[in-house]
Amino acid sequence: MARKTALINVMETAARKAAPKLLRDFNEVENLQVSRKGPADFVSNADISAEKTIRAELERARPDFGFKLEEGGEIPAKDGTHYWIIDPLDGTTNFLHGIPHFAISIGVMEGNNLIAGLILDLTKDELFWASKGDGAFVNGHRLRVSGRTRMADCVLATGVPFLGKPGHEEFLREANEVMAVSAGIRRFGAASLDLAYVAAGRYDGYWERGLSAWDLAAGIVIVREAGGLVSQIDGGEKMLEKGDILATNSGINQPMMDILRKARRKR
């Protein structure tokens, strides 16, 4: 069994404290009070409640850390350095439609560096975690990205822009190029779990645009600690700021960059 660091233990305690109510609400999804944040972009009472629970637990354990929250915005760090980056319910639309694929995602940033991440898949009870330099794990078992090097053997994950989101034509160009050379594309609707699945070797790669820091922070650490490569789609390092990401095993990283670059040239 892998030894968890103090930070991972703190994150797991917070996530598991929020989990039971989220699961109860999921089982009563038709009765949830739901408001709209924007076209096809929902927020539920369950989402807000989970964030409050997680924040309270983390604040108690590390009172000097700041927060970057999906619902609550940014709260400055008292130590000026450490931030929790939290998505209390990644896959909200899945959750609200009764689709059992959603997660709690918590990352830790020290200065400009991501140093730890944890993703809890509630319905499957899979806990993914990683600390920088210590490897990545799921339920205590070591994670490694896949070893596939032929695009024809690879399954890729992505996110599809929906109502009110830009980039529909760009996505279709990219999807056409990837479909033409790969074993398939999957769209499951939770960015944190897409990254966790790359780390676990279930997907060989993942790309998406239009994301937020809390969608990505934990998963970036986990993929890198599992031996994967993570960057912006064009190779840059500002994933959290710019919101686009490419995560792959080492064997298909350059081919994926070339494929997506080819799609951009077709504009």
C-alpha positions in Angstrom: 0.0 0.0 0.0 1.4 3.4 -1.0 2.1 5.8 1.8 0.1 9.0 1.6 1.7 12.3 2.5 0.1 14.7 5.1 -1.3 16.8 2.3 -2.9 13.9 0.6 -4.4 12.7 3.9 -5.9 16.2 4.4 -7.4 16.3 0.9 -8.8 12.8 1.3 -10.5 13.6 4.6 -12.1 16.7 3.1 -13.3 14.9 -0.1 -14.7 11.9 1.9 -16.5 14.3 4.2 -18.3 15.9 1.3 -18.9 12.6 -0.6 -21.9 11.1 1.3 -24.2 14.1 0.8 -23.2 14.3 -2.8 -24.1 10.7 -3.3 -27.4 11.1 -1.5 -28.3 14.1 -3.7 -27.3 12.1 -6.8 -29.7 9.4 -5.8 -32.4 12.1 -5.5 -31.4 14.1 -8.5 -34.9 14.8 -9.6 -35.6 16.7 -6.4 -32.6 18.9 -6.5 -33.0 22.7 -6.6 -31.1 23.8 -9.7 -30.2 27.2 -11.0 -28.6 28.1 -14.3 -25.2 29.8 -14.5 -25.4 30.1 -18.2 -26.7 28.2 -21.3 -26.3 24.4 -20.6 -24.1 25.2 -17.6 -25.7 24.2 -14.3 -25.0 24.7 -10.6 -26.8 22.8 -8.0 -27.3 23.1 -4.2 -25.2 19.9 -4.0 -22.3 21.6 -5.7 -22.3 24.6 -3.4 -22.8 22.5 -0.3 -19.9 20.2 -1.2 -17.6 23.2 -1.7 -18.4 24.6 1.7 -17.8 21.3 3.3 -14.4 20.8 1.6 -13.3 24.3 2.2 -14.1 24.2 5.9 -12.2 20.9 6.4 -9.1 22.2 4.5 -9.2 25.5 6.2 -9.2 23.8 9.6 -6.2 21.6 8.6 -4.2 24.3 6.8 -5.4 27.8 8.0 -2.6 29.6 6.1 -3.5 28.2 2.7 -5.6 30.2 0.2 -8.3 29.0 -2.1 -9.2 29.0 -5.8 -12.8 27.9 -5.8 -15.2 27.2 -8.7 -18.2 28.7 -6.8 -16.5 30.9 -4.2 -13.8 32.6 -6.2 -10.3 33.3 -4.9 -9.4 33.7 -1.2 -5.8 35.0 -0.7 -3.3 32.7 1.1 -2.2 34.0 4.5 1.2 32.6 3.8 1.2 34.1 0.3 2.3 30.9 -1.2 0.0 27.9 -0.9 -3.4 27.5 -2.6 -6.0 24.8 -2.7 -7.6 24.6 -6.2 -11.0 22.9 -5.8 -13.7 21.6 -8.1 -16.3 20.2 -5.6 -18.3 18.5 -8.4 -16.6 18.0 -11.7 -19.1 16.7 -14.1 -22.1 18.6 -12.8 -24.1 18.1 -16.0 -23.6 14.3 -15.7 -24.6 14.5 -12.0 -27.8 16.4 -12.8 -28.8 14.0 -15.6 -28.3 10.9 -13.4 -25.1 9.8 -15.2 -22.7 8.2 -12.7 -19.5 9.9 -13.8 -18.4 12.8 -11.7 -15.7 13.6 -9.2 -14.3 15.8 -6.5 -11.0 17.3 -7.6 -8.5 19.1 -5.2 -5.1 20.4 -6.3 -2.4 22.2 -4.3 -0.2 24.9 -5.7 3.0 26.2 -4.0 4.0 29.5 -5.6 3.7 28.7 -9.4 4.1 25.0 -8.9 1.5 22.3 -8.6 2.7 19.9 -5.9 -0.2 17.5 -5.2 -3.5 16.4 -6.5 -6.4 14.2 -5.5 -9.5 13.1 -7.5 -12.3 11.1 -5.9 -14.7 9.3 -8.3 -17.6 9.0 -6.0 -19.8 6.4 -7.7 -16.9 4.0 -8.4 -15.1 4.7 -5.1 -11.8 5.3 -7.0 -9.3 7.6 -5.3 -6.6 8.9 -7.5 -3.8 10.9 -5.9 -0.2 12.1 -6.5 2.4 14.2 -4.8 5.2 15.7 -6.8 8.2 13.4 -6.8 6.4 10.5 -5.1 4.4 8.9 -8.0 0.7 8.5 -8.7 -1.7 6.0 -7.3 -5.3 4.8 -7.4 -6.7 3.1 -4.3 -3.1 2.4 -3.2 -2.0 0.9 -6.5 0.8 2.5 -8.6 -0.4 4.3 -11.8 1.5 4.3 -15.1 0.4 5.8 -18.4 0.0 3.4 -21.3 2.9 2.3 -23.4 1.1 2.5 -26.8 3.0 4.3 -29.5 0.9 3.6 -32.6 -2.0 6.1 -33.0 -4.0 3.4 -34.7 -4.1 1.6 -31.3 -4.9 4.6 -29.2 -8.1 5.8 -27.6 -8.3 9.5 -26.9 -10.5 11.5 -24.7 -11.8 15.1 -25.2 -14.5 17.6 -24.4 -17.0 18.8 -26.9 -18.0 22.5 -26.8 -21.7 22.8 -26.0 -24.4 25.5 -26.2 -22.9 28.9 -25.5 -19.3 27.8 -25.7 -17.0 28.9 -28.6 -14.8 26.7 -30.7 -17.3 24.3 -32.3 -15.8 24.4 -35.8 -12.2 24.2 -34.4 -13.2 21.1 -32.4 -14.8 19.4 -35.4 -11.6 19.9 -37.5 -9.5 18.4 -34.7 -11.9 15.5 -34.1 -11.9 14.7 -37.8 -8.1 14.5 -37.9 -7.9 12.4 -34.7 -10.7 10.0 -35.8 -8.9 9.4 -39.1 -5.8 7.9 -37.4 -6.9 6.5 -34.0 -8.9 3.7 -32.5 -11.5 6.1 -31.2 -12.5 9.2 -29.3 -14.4 9.3 -26.0 -16.3 12.2 -24.4 -17.3 11.4 -20.8 -17.9 14.9 -19.5 -15.5 15.3 -16.5 -12.1 16.7 -17.2 -10.5 15.6 -13.9 -11.5 12.0 -14.6 -10.3 12.2 -18.2 -6.8 13.1 -16.8 -7.0 10.4 -14.2 -7.8 7.9 -16.9 -4.8 9.0 -18.9 -2.6 8.5 -15.8 -4.2 5.0 -15.4 -3.5 4.0 -19.0 -7.2 3.7 -19.8 -6.9 6.6 -22.3 -3.7 7.1 -24.2 -4.3 10.9 -24.4 -6.7 13.7 -23.8 -7.1 17.2 -25.2 -9.6 20.0 -24.6 -10.0 23.8 -24.6 -12.1 26.2 -22.5 -11.3 24.7 -19.1 -10.6 26.3 -15.7 -7.8 25.9 -13.3 -10.0 23.7 -10.9 -10.8 21.3 -13.8 -7.1 20.7 -14.4 -4.9 21.2 -11.3 -5.2 17.8 -9.6 -5.1 15.9 -12.9 -2.0 17.6 -14.1 0.0 16.4 -11.1 -1.4 12.9 -11.3 -0.6 12.4 -15.1 2.9 13.7 -14.7 3.6 11.5 -11.7 2.3 8.5 -13.7 4.9 9.2 -16.4 2.8 11.2 -18.8 3.4 14.5 -20.6 1.1 17.5 -20.0 1.2 20.9 -21.8 -1.0 23.3 -23.7 -2.1 22.0 -27.1 0.6 24.1 -28.7 3.2 23.0 -26.2 3.1 25.9 -23.8 3.0 25.6 -20.0 0.1 28.0 -19.1 -2.6 25.3 -18.9 -4.2 26.8 -15.7 -4.2 30.4 -17.1 -5.2 29.6 -20.7 -7.5 26.6 -20.2 -6.3 24.3 -22.9 -4.5 21.1 -22.4 -2.9 18.1 -24.0 -2.1 15.1 -21.8 -0.6 11.9 -23.3 1.8 9.1 -22.8 5.3 9.8 -24.0 4.9 7.8 -27.2 2.1 9.7 -28.8 2.8 13.2 -27.5 4.5 14.5 -30.7 2.1 12.8 -33.1 -0.9 14.3 -31.2 0.7 17.8 -31.4 1.3 17.3 -35.1 -2.3 16.1 -35.7 -3.9 19.0 -33.8 -1.5 21.5 -35.5 -2.6 20.1 -38.9 -6.2 20.7 -37.9 -5.4 24.4 -37.0 -3.8 24.9 -40.4 -7.1 24.0 -42.1 -8.9 27.0 -40.7 
